[in-house]
Amino acid sequence: MRAFSWRKLAFPYFTCGGIPVIQSVVVIGSGVMGRGIAYVAAVGGFQVQLVDVKEEALQNAQKEIEGIFAKAIQRQKLTETEALEAKEKLTYSNQLTVSVSGADLVIEAVPENIEIKKSVFEEIDQAAPDHCYFATNTSTMSPTEIGSFTNRPEKVIAMHFFNPVHRMPLVEIIRGHETSDETVEVAKEVAAKMGKETVIINEFPGFVTSRISAMIGNEAFYMLQEGVGTPEDIDKAIKLGLNFPMGPFELGDLVGLDTRLNNLNYLHQTLGEKYRPCPLLVKYVKSGRLGRKTGRGVYDYTKEKGGVTK
């Protein structure tokens, strides 16, 4: 049992129609997903702190977010006034416990490694106020297990955002075994204010979207390994033949091939042989070709027009 703390009761807690009003959102992890979530949260009107232990990562995230704001203005998705107001709601910090001490909702967006998530949730559980809700952006892992790392499993849920967050309209909401109905409603309300549609999914490894996406991406690597076609032709076939907005290699490079491999390893362990990672994907990750974030993945982003890396 946690020790009583006046500090944990010192923050206002408003309700509207029985649903707690979320005002302060802390996003942990400033990678591709974390910075995207922080952006849509700020645009949605929340006070947002983006937290990362690495100062360089925060600086890169801020630069990327500034670029998203600039494009939103250019494309008339936001006015200059709206963009300025959203920017003023967004701050950056490398002080995890200080940041979450006043949060209404914490959204974790760290790598898909259960030990890292365990460490994060144990720390924020001790530092966050009692009314605070916790969401994990995991694409495959159990919100029930993640909730067990805290003393408030009823306030833990999965909110699976999609990349790029500012463009993709869906948030997949997955309730754990102990997740309360109130927590589900809070997650739906927050996602709606971020401009997202939601689906409510019962917990099962990979949920809905990750099971399908991981299988398609893995099969594409098997086709590449077998010489069925070039990456460009495989991507083109999927986009034009199946009406996908991105090909599996384009998506893998965007998300990160290491992330794709982590997801497949988890699904292989939990759902069986059909999710065994393709050896070529494993080889790419071992060689450091992780996608856009390293400059090379299936495609070479160090070249001006891009090209296939062999």
GITASUL-V102043 format. One record per backbone hydrogen bond with DSSP energy under -1.0 kcal/mol. NH is the residue of the N-H (numbers start at 1). CO is the residue of the C=O. If there is no record, write none. Layout:
nh:NH co:CO
nh:NH co:CO
This chain:
nh:9 co:6
nh:10 co:7
nh:16 co:19
nh:19 co:16
nh:21 co:14
nh:25 co:47
nh:26 co:105
nh:27 co:49
nh:28 co:107
nh:29 co:51
nh:35 co:31
nh:36 co:32
nh:37 co:33
nh:38 co:34
nh:39 co:35
nh:40 co:36
nh:41 co:37
nh:42 co:38
nh:43 co:39
nh:44 co:40
nh:45 co:42
nh:46 co:41
nh:47 co:23
nh:48 co:89
nh:49 co:25
nh:50 co:91
nh:51 co:27
nh:52 co:93
nh:58 co:54
nh:59 co:55
nh:60 co:56
nh:61 co:57
nh:62 co:58
nh:63 co:59
nh:64 co:60
nh:65 co:61
nh:66 co:62
nh:67 co:63
nh:68 co:64
nh:69 co:65
nh:70 co:66
nh:71 co:67
nh:72 co:68
nh:73 co:69
nh:74 co:70
nh:75 co:71
nh:76 co:73
nh:77 co:72
nh:78 co:72
nh:83 co:79
nh:84 co:80
nh:85 co:81
nh:86 co:82
nh:87 co:83
nh:88 co:84
nh:90 co:87
nh:91 co:48
nh:93 co:50
nh:99 co:95
nh:100 co:96
nh:103 co:100
nh:104 co:24
nh:105 co:24
nh:106 co:133
nh:107 co:26
nh:108 co:135
nh:109 co:28
nh:113 co:111
nh:117 co:113
nh:118 co:114
nh:119 co:115
nh:120 co:116
nh:121 co:117
nh:122 co:118
nh:123 co:119
nh:124 co:120
nh:125 co:121
nh:126 co:122
nh:127 co:123
nh:128 co:124
nh:132 co:129
nh:133 co:104
nh:134 co:155
nh:135 co:106
nh:136 co:157
nh:137 co:108
nh:146 co:142
nh:147 co:143
nh:148 co:144
nh:149 co:146
nh:150 co:147
nh:155 co:152
nh:156 co:153
nh:157 co:134
nh:158 co:174
nh:159 co:136
nh:160 co:172
nh:167 co:164
nh:168 co:164
nh:171 co:197
nh:172 co:160
nh:173 co:199
nh:174 co:158
nh:175 co:201
nh:180 co:154
nh:184 co:180
nh:185 co:181
nh:186 co:182
nh:187 co:183
nh:188 co:184
nh:189 co:185
nh:190 co:186
nh:191 co:187
nh:192 co:188
nh:193 co:189
nh:194 co:190
nh:195 co:192
nh:196 co:191
nh:197 co:169
nh:199 co:171
nh:201 co:173
nh:206 co:140
nh:207 co:204
nh:211 co:206
nh:212 co:208
nh:213 co:209
nh:214 co:210
nh:215 co:211
nh:216 co:212
nh:217 co:213
nh:218 co:214
nh:219 co:215
nh:220 co:216
nh:221 co:217
nh:222 co:218
nh:223 co:219
nh:224 co:220
nh:225 co:221
nh:226 co:222
nh:228 co:223
nh:234 co:230
nh:235 co:231
nh:236 co:232
nh:237 co:233
nh:238 co:234
nh:239 co:235
nh:240 co:236
nh:241 co:237
nh:242 co:238
nh:244 co:238
nh:251 co:247
nh:252 co:248
nh:253 co:249
nh:254 co:250
nh:255 co:251
nh:256 co:252
nh:257 co:290
nh:260 co:256
nh:261 co:257
nh:262 co:258
nh:263 co:259
nh:264 co:260
nh:265 co:261
nh:266 co:262
nh:267 co:263
nh:268 co:264
nh:269 co:265
nh:270 co:266
nh:271 co:267
nh:272 co:268
nh:275 co:272
nh:276 co:273
nh:282 co:278
nh:283 co:279
nh:284 co:280
nh:285 co:281
nh:286 co:282
nh:287 co:283
nh:288 co:285
nh:289 co:284
nh:290 co:288
nh:291 co:296
nh:292 co:253
nh:294 co:291
nh:297 co:299
nh:300 co:307
nh:301 co:295
nh:309 co:298
